[in-house]
Amino acid sequence: MKNHTLIAIISLSILTLTHLVYIFPQIGFSQNIYTITSMLQVLAYAGLTAFFIKLYQKQK
C-alpha cells in the first residue's frame, strides 16, 4: 500500500504542476508543451486510479 500511496502523491503533484502551466501561460502554448502536459495528466490519472483500485481491494 505504501508504494501506491507514494504514486498517488506524485500523481497529485504532477496534476497540480500541469494545471499551473495552464494558469500561467508565460511559457507559451506550443503544440509540444500541450502534448507533454496532456501525457503527464493521463499518467497522473492512471496513478490515481491504481491507488483507488488498491484501496478498494484492501477494503474487501
Secondary structure as a PSIPRED ss2 file (coil, helix, strand):
# PSIPRED VFORMAT (PSIPRED V4.0)

   1 M C   1.000  0.000  0.000
   2 K H   0.000  1.000  0.000
   3 N H   0.000  1.000  0.000
   4 H H   0.000  1.000  0.000
   5 T H   0.000  1.000  0.000
   6 L H   0.000  1.000  0.000
   7 I H   0.000  1.000  0.000
   8 A H   0.000  1.000  0.000
   9 I H   0.000  1.000  0.000
  10 I H   0.000  1.000  0.000
  11 S H   0.000  1.000  0.000
  12 L H   0.000  1.000  0.000
  13 S H   0.000  1.000  0.000
  14 I H   0.000  1.000  0.000
  15 L H   0.000  1.000  0.000
  16 T H   0.000  1.000  0.000
  17 L H   0.000  1.000  0.000
  18 T H   0.000  1.000  0.000
  19 H H   0.000  1.000  0.000
  20 L H   0.000  1.000  0.000
  21 V H   0.000  1.000  0.000
  22 Y H   0.000  1.000  0.000
  23 I H   0.000  1.000  0.000
  24 F C   1.000  0.000  0.000
  25 P H   0.000  1.000  0.000
  26 Q H   0.000  1.000  0.000
  27 I H   0.000  1.000  0.000
  28 G C   1.000  0.000  0.000
  29 F C   1.000  0.000  0.000
  30 S C   1.000  0.000  0.000
  31 Q H   0.000  1.000  0.000
  32 N H   0.000  1.000  0.000
  33 I H   0.000  1.000  0.000
  34 Y H   0.000  1.000  0.000
  35 T H   0.000  1.000  0.000
  36 I H   0.000  1.000  0.000
  37 T H   0.000  1.000  0.000
  38 S H   0.000  1.000  0.000
  39 M H   0.000  1.000  0.000
  40 L H   0.000  1.000  0.000
  41 Q H   0.000  1.000  0.000
  42 V H   0.000  1.000  0.000
  43 L H   0.000  1.000  0.000
  44 A H   0.000  1.000  0.000
  45 Y H   0.000  1.000  0.000
  46 A H   0.000  1.000  0.000
  47 G H   0.000  1.000  0.000
  48 L H   0.000  1.000  0.000
  49 T H   0.000  1.000  0.000
  50 A H   0.000  1.000  0.000
  51 F H   0.000  1.000  0.000
  52 F H   0.000  1.000  0.000
  53 I H   0.000  1.000  0.000
  54 K H   0.000  1.000  0.000
  55 L H   0.000  1.000  0.000
  56 Y H   0.000  1.000  0.000
  57 Q H   0.000  1.000  0.000
  58 K H   0.000  1.000  0.000
  59 Q H   0.000  1.000  0.000
  60 K C   1.000  0.000  0.000
